Amino acid sequence: MTLTISDTTMTSDHTPHSAWQAPGQHGWQVSWLPGPTLDRNTAITAMILADTIGGRDLHGGHRLWPHIQGWAAELGLTGPEALAAASRPPDGIHHDHDDEHAGGQLDREAAD
């Protein structure tokens, strides 16, 4: 599990999701978490969550579940909501930054 964090992007080796600095803003957007612009620390939390979920078969009894729930709560989500949203692939809307990994935006209603 490796997160790569630069001044303008965040990528992972366990998920196709990414985060990028919002154009013209100090905030961040995350490919699996549409909606308001996040601060850097919250974007890191979202990427840790997506990286941890990254194709694993997680459930309420899994040893990582308390962490999943805690990180999800920081994002205003439940554990199951975060699991559903971060498990979906990016939707194809890409934001390329310096030829690094691109991210998309997920429809929040699709995650519910």
Secondary structure as the mmCIF struct_conf table of DSSP 4:
data_model
#
loop_
_struct_conf.conf_type_id
_struct_conf.id
_struct_conf.beg_label_comp_id
_struct_conf.beg_label_asym_id
_struct_conf.beg_label_seq_id
_struct_conf.end_label_comp_id
_struct_conf.end_label_asym_id
_struct_conf.end_label_seq_id
STRN STRN1 LEU A 3 ILE A 5
BEND BEND1 ASP A 7 THR A 8
STRN STRN2 THR A 9 SER A 12
BEND BEND2 ASP A 13 HIS A 14
BEND BEND3 PRO A 16 PRO A 16
STRN STRN3 ALA A 19 GLN A 21
HELX_LH_PP_P HELX_LH_PP_P1 ALA A 22 ALA A 22
TURN_TY1_P TURN_TY1_P1 PRO A 23 GLY A 24
BEND BEND4 GLN A 25 HIS A 26
STRN STRN4 TRP A 28 VAL A 30
TURN_TY1_P TURN_TY1_P2 SER A 31 TRP A 32
STRN STRN5 LEU A 33 LEU A 38
HELX_LH_PP_P HELX_LH_PP_P2 ASP A 39 ASP A 39
HELX_RH_AL_P HELX_RH_AL_P1 ARG A 40 ILE A 53
TURN_TY1_P TURN_TY1_P3 GLY A 54 GLY A 55
TURN_TY1_P TURN_TY1_P4 GLY A 60 GLY A 61
BEND BEND5 HIS A 62 HIS A 62
TURN_TY1_P TURN_TY1_P5 ARG A 63 LEU A 64
HELX_RH_AL_P HELX_RH_AL_P2 TRP A 65 GLU A 74
TURN_TY1_P TURN_TY1_P6 LEU A 75 GLY A 76
HELX_RH_AL_P HELX_RH_AL_P3 GLY A 79 SER A 87
BEND BEND6 ARG A 88 ARG A 88
HELX_LH_PP_P HELX_LH_PP_P3 PRO A 89 PRO A 90
BEND BEND7 GLY A 92 GLY A 92
TURN_TY1_P TURN_TY1_P7 ASP A 98 ASP A 99
HELX_RH_AL_P HELX_RH_AL_P4 ARG A 108 ALA A 111
#
